[in-house]
Amino acid sequence: MANPIDGVGRTAVLMDLLNKAVTVAMLVFVVSSPLAMGSGFTIRQIIEPLRNARLVLLALLANFVLMPLGALALAKVL
């Protein structure tokens, strides 16, 4: 007769393995997506927008100030 604890142990091992696989898949997606988008650009096309200081400052403001504030507001609402 099979021990019921063995089934629970196997399930825990499989869930741990699945959790690690999802983490790796997410990391690969997060890294490969921007690389795939950027591979279609030339160096000139990448550097040209960076010469506009106002555009760079607005992008930094949006990414490091507005988005975190939005996330905090959303967290408070939920």
C-alpha positions in Angstrom: 0.0 0.0 0.0 1.3 3.4 -0.9 2.2 5.9 1.7 0.0 9.1 1.4 2.9 11.3 2.5 4.9 10.2 -0.6 2.2 11.9 -2.8 2.4 15.1 -0.8 6.2 15.1 -1.0 6.1 14.6 -4.8 3.6 17.4 -5.2 5.8 19.7 -3.2 8.9 18.8 -5.3 6.9 19.3 -8.5 5.5 22.6 -7.4 9.0 23.8 -6.5 10.4 22.7 -9.8 7.5 24.4 -11.6 8.1 27.6 -9.6 11.7 27.6 -10.6 10.9 27.0 -14.3 8.4 29.9 -14.3 11.1 32.1 -12.7 13.6 31.2 -15.4 11.0 31.6 -18.2 10.0 35.1 -16.9 13.7 36.2 -16.7 14.3 35.0 -20.3 11.2 36.8 -21.5 12.1 40.1 -19.7 15.7 40.0 -21.1 15.0 38.8 -24.6 12.0 41.1 -25.4 14.0 44.4 -25.3 16.9 42.8 -27.0 14.6 41.6 -29.8 13.1 45.0 -30.2 16.5 46.8 -30.2 18.1 44.4 -32.7 16.1 46.1 -35.5 17.7 49.5 -34.8 21.0 51.0 -35.9 23.3 52.6 -33.4 22.4 56.0 -34.9 18.7 55.3 -34.3 19.4 54.4 -30.7 21.7 57.4 -29.9 19.7 60.1 -31.7 16.8 60.4 -29.1 19.4 60.4 -26.2 20.8 63.7 -27.5 17.5 65.5 -26.6 18.1 66.3 -22.9 14.4 67.2 -22.3 13.2 63.9 -23.6 15.7 62.0 -21.5 14.7 63.9 -18.3 11.0 63.3 -19.0 11.6 59.6 -19.5 13.6 59.5 -16.2 10.9 61.4 -14.4 8.2 59.1 -15.7 10.1 55.9 -14.9 11.6 56.8 -11.5 9.0 59.2 -10.0 5.6 58.9 -11.7 5.5 55.1 -12.1 6.4 54.4 -8.4 3.9 56.9 -7.3 1.3 55.3 -9.4 2.1 51.9 -8.0 1.8 53.2 -4.4 -1.5 54.8 -5.2 -2.7 51.5 -6.8 -1.5 49.6 -3.8 -3.4 51.8 -1.4 -6.6 51.5 -3.4 -6.4 47.7 -3.5 
